[in-house]
């Protein structure tokens, strides 16, 4: 064995196993000294914390409990958001009639009504209807887990996995924040001290579905994957599908982190000691109010600011004609062959491109194209929505590929802007766009070609 190989092995030992052994010996030595020189009795709170940690951080039970918590969180979000979302949509729909009557009264040109009402108003109200109810449920529930002291246990459980792929255990916390908003999660990566590991967290955070993608994922899972179920069982199956999609995103996160840690971001993961706080009874009212008013409202306002220009742009593209065809339809026809290759179509690809500013408007843009209304469109029921998809040749494969593309594709405009602000680098911002885009193309491509090759459709 060469000197270089011996040096490499020694370096790896000193940075991984040796440091863990030192920390373990220091802990055991401190415990012995305290036992010999200090007499104390454990409080009921200490005993309860140790017993709960033996379960929540157990190598056997830790991960199943974590997945169960995730499933319950998603189920509450999915089952609880349907009714308020419908109520908001109906409210905004009724208000639109008054706005239209006002523009008619003042004899405003059709294009003014189109831009401001059919474009701006419908686009922003769709975002509010889709985003606000899930956020009002997800953020407070997530905050209660954080307030209770469970999230540090999640970081503890995930630390070993992240170390194996060359990343940092704290990335699990930034990943968890990504469930609400990837843009906010990028900022939260500041808790990671190592620049290399922080960059890993920034580049891979997009593989966690943010609130803006929940609407698309939940609707498609409900319409196609849980189509044969009703009632509570339908919500349960939808939740199972969503958890599976999320788990796939986490696997992609680990894979991309491992590849980057071996190539562009080489290095050895840094060691950190995580002090687990005691479990505490959460202040339910304060936590719920704070999360609903601060987190939900701030994310919603940011999404509306980004979605409003996109809604106007979509209306303009759909209503400017060259000959007998709109600019939007020219783009759809150009993208259709590539979309079909991925098991999608040109309408879907165009919806994702125009949805770059905000993921929330992808679905209404898609409906606008399918119905050829020239404006952002809503439908009266999920049954009508599924029929529209079926009329345009959708199958379970189309729904699956759109869900995967929605999960994996490039970050929204707000997230990309935050990445640039945090990294101060056009190169890393471009890579943050390129890496998920390539993966989002490859995964549906492989699945579609495999299904077609074996004749499973």
N, C-alpha and C positions, 0 to 999 in steps of 0.2 A: 504494500500500500504506500502510495506516495505521500510526501509531506503535505501537499495541497489537499489531498483527500482527508488526511488526519485532521488538518486544520478545519476543513469544512464540517466534519463530523463533530469536532469539539465545539465549534461555533454553534451548531444546531443544538447540541446538548446544553450549552450554557444559556441559550436563549429560550429554551422550551422546558425540557424535563428538569434541568437543574434549578431553574427559578421556582418552578412549582414545588420541588422538594424543599427548597430553602424556606419558602412561605409556609409549607406544611410543618416543618420542624420548628420554625419560630412560633407558630400557633400552639403546637403541642408543648413547647418549652414554657411559653407564657401561661398556658393553662396549668402546668405543673407548679409553677411558682405561685400562682394565685391560690392553688389548692393547698400548698404547704404553708403559706404565710398569711392567707386571708380566709376567714371563715364567713360565709354568707349563705343565706337561704334563698332559693329561687322563688320569685313571686309567681302567682298563678298566671300572670301575663307572660312571663318568660317561659314557663312550662308549656303554655298553650302555643306560643310561637314556635318552640322547638318541635312540638308534635305536628303542627301544621306544615312546617318546613320539611319534616320527614316524609310528608306526602307530596306536597307541591313541588319539591325539588328532587324527588326520588327519580333515579334512572329508569325505574319501571313505570311509575304512575305519573311522573311529571309531564311527559309529552301527551299522553291520552287526555289528561285533565286540561292541558293547554288547548288542545284541539276541540274538546267539549265546550270550553269557555268561548272559543271563537265561534263555534256553531250556534251556541245560545245567543251570542251577541248578534250574529247575522240573522237568526230566526226572528228575534225581537224587532230588528230593523226592517226586515222584509214584511213580516206580518203586520207590524204596526204602522208602516208608512203608506199602505195602500189607500185607506179611507181618507186621511188628511190630504194626500196628493190629489185624489179625485175631487175633494171639496175645493181645494185651491184652484184646480183647473176649471171647475164650473164657475167659481167666483170671477176669475179673470176673463172667462168666456162671456159672462153676462156683462162685465164692464166694457168689453170690446164693442158691444152693440151701442152703448152710449157714446163711446169715442167715435165710432163710425157715424152716428147721427150728428155729432158735433161737427165733424169735418164736412158732412153734407150740408149742414145749416150754414156754415161759413163759405160754402161753395169752393172748397179747396180743390186744387187739381188732383186727378187720380194718382199721379205719381207721388205726390206728397202724402196722401193717405196710405199708399202702398209702402213707402219707405218707413213712415213713422208708426203705422198701426200693424200692417201685415208683416213688416220686417222687424222693426225695433221692438214694438210692444209684444208681439207674439214670441219673438226669440227670448227676450228677457223674462217674460212670465213663464215660459216653458222651463227655463232654468230654475226659477224660484219654485215652481210646482214640483219639479223632479228632485231638486236638491234639498230644499228646506225640511220636509218631513223626515227623510232618513237621517239628516244631520242632527235634527232636534232629538232623535232617539239615540243615534250612534255615539255622538260626542259625550252626552251626559253619562251614558252607560259605561263608556270607556273610561271616563273620568272617575267614576265610582270605583272601578277596578284599580286605577292608579292611586286613588285616595286611600283605598283599603290596604295598599302595600303589595299588591300581587305582581305588578309590572316588573319590579326588580327581580322577582323570582323567574319571570320569563327570560330576562336577560341572562340570569344565572344558567338556566337550562340551555339557552341557545349559544352560550359562550363557547362550549366545546365544539359545536358544529362550525361556527364561524372561524374558529382558530384553524380547523382542518382545511378550510378553503383559503386561508391567508388573510382573513378579515378580523374585525374586532367585535367582541361581544356586545358592545354598546350599539352596534348597528341594528340589533333587534329592536331597540327602543325607537330609533329613527324609522325603522320599517313599520312598526306599529302605528306611528303617527301618520305614515303614508296612507293608511286606510282611510283617514279623513281627508288629507290633502297632501299631494306630493310636493307642492310648492312650499308648504310649511315644513314638510319633512326635510327638505334640502337645507333649510335654515337650521333645523334642529341637529344636523350633523356636526355643529360646532362643539357638541359635547365630546366628540372624538378628538383626542389630542394629536394623534399621529396624522400628518398630512397625507401620507400614502393611504392609510386606512379610511380616512375621511373621504378621499377621492373615490375609493371603492364604494362607500356607502352612497355617495352622490350619483355615481354612474349606474347603480343597480336599483335605486329606490323606485324607479318607474315601474318595475315589475310587480309592485304591490298595487292593486287596483284602488284608485282614489274614489272619493264620493261621486265625482262626475261620471265615472264609468259604472257605478252601481246600477243606475237606471237601465242602461243597455243590457248588462249582464242579467239582472233580475227578470226583466221582461222576456228576454229570449229563453232563459232557462225555464220560465214559467210556461211560455207558449209552446215550446218544442220538447224540452227534456222532461217536463212534468205534465205533458198534455193529457195523459190517461188517468190523472188523479184529480180529486176534488177536495175542497174544504181544507182542513188543517193538514191533511196528508199531502196535499199539493204544495203547501208552504214548506212542509218538512222535506219533501223531495227537492224542491227548488233550493232550499238551504244546503242540502247535501251536495248538489251540483255546484253551487257557489263556493262551498268549502273546498271541493275538488279543484276548481279553477284557481282558487287562492293558493292551494298547496302546490299546484303546478308552477305558479308564479314564484313561489319561494324556492322551489327546486331550480328554476332558471336563475334566480338570484345567486344561489350557491354555485352553480356551474359557471356563470359569468365571472363571479368573484374569484373563483379558482383559476380560470383562464387568465384573467387580468393580473392576478398575483404571481403568475408564472411568466408573464410577458411584459406588458407595458408598465405594470406597477409591481415589479419584483420587490420582495422583501419578506421579512419574518414578522409575524404578528406580535405586537407588543403585549406585554403582560399587564394586567390590572387587577387590583383587589376590589371586589364589590362588597360593600357592607350592606347586609340585608336589614332593612328597618323593621321594627316590630309591626305586627298587624294592628290596625287601629280602626275603630268604628268610624266610617265615613260620615261627614256632615252632608247628609243627602240633599237637603234643601239648598244650601249654599253651593254645593258642587253642581247640581243640576242647573240652577239659575246661572251660575258663572259660565258653565260650558255652553248653555243655550244662547246666552246673550253675547258672549265674547267670541268664542271659537266659531260657532255656527254663523253668527252675523258677519264676522270679518271675512270668513271664507266665502259666504254667499255674496257679499258686496264685491269682493275681488272677482268672482266668477261673472257677475252681472256686468261689471265694467269691461271685461274681456269679451263677453258674449254679445254685447250690444252692437259693436262694429261688425262682428261676423254675421249677425242676423241681417243687418242692412246690406252688407256685401252679397249675401246669398240672394236676397230679393233682387238686387240689381242684376246679377248674373242670370237669374231666371227670367227676367223681364226685358232684357235687351236682345233683340233678334237680329241675326244676320241672315237675310232671306226669310225662310219659314222656320228657322231653327234658332233656339236661344243659345247664348254662350254656354250656359250650364249643360245643355244637351250635347253640344259639340265636345265638351270635356268628357262627358259620360261615354260617348261613342269612342273617343280616343282611348279611354282607360278600360273599356269593356274586355278586350282580349286578355289583358294582363290580369284583370279581376277574375275572369273565368278560369285562368290557370291556377289561381289560388282557391278555387271553389267559391268565389264571390261574384261580383259583377261590377260594371262601371259606375252604377249609382252608389254602391257601397264605398268604392274607392274615392269617389268625389265627395261623399259625405264626410269621410275621415279627413280629407285634405282641407275642406272648408271648416271642419271642426277643430282645426289646429288651435285656435285661440281658446276653446273651451270644449271639453269632451261632452258636456251636457247637451250640446246642440247637434250631435251627430245623428241621433235618431230622428228628430224632427226634420232635419235637412234631407235625410233619406226618404221620409214620407212625402216631403214636398216634391222630390224628383219622381217618385213612383206615381203620385196622383196628378202630376203635371199641373199643379195649381198656381205655381209662380209665387207662392208664399209659404211660410212655415205653417205646417198643418198638424192638427190633432184629430184623433178619431174618437168616436163615442164609446167604444168598448174594446177590450182585448180581443174579443172574437172578431170584430171588424179588422183589427190590426193584423191578426194572423191570416185572415183571408186575403188582405192586400199582399202579404208576403208570399202566400201560396200562389196567387195569381201571377206573380213575377218569378215563378219557378223555384221558390225556396224549398229546401229539404232540411232534415236534421243536420246534414253535413254543412249546409250554408250557415245555419244558426251557430253550430259549433265553431266553424272557422271565423265567423264574425266575433264571437265571444273571445276567441283566442287572439285575434288581431287587436281587439279592443284592449285586452289585457296587456299585450306585449308591445304595442306600437309606441312611437315617439312621444315624449312628454308634451303636455299642453304648453301654450305660449307663456303662461305665467310661470310655470316650472322652469322652462328654458331660460327665461329672464332671470329668475333667482339663481340658477346654476351659474350664469355668467357673472352675476354680482358676487357670488361666493367664491368662484374660482379665479375671476379676473382674467380668464383665458378663453379665446375664441376656439382654440384647438379642443379643449376638454368639453366645451359646450357643444361643439359639432359632434364629438364622439358620443356625448350623452344623447344626441339625436340619432346618430348613425347606428350605434350598437343595437338598441331595441328595434329600430326599423328593419334591419337585416334579419333579426330573429323573428320578428312579426311576419316577415315574408316567407322565411324558410319553413316555419312550423306548419302553417296552413298548406303550403305547397307540398310538403312531404305527406301530410295526412290525406290531402285530396288525391294525389297521385297513387298512394297506397290503396285507398278505397276503390278508386277506379280500376286499378290493376287487378285486384282480387274480385271485382264485381260485387262489392258489398252494398252497392246503392242501386 
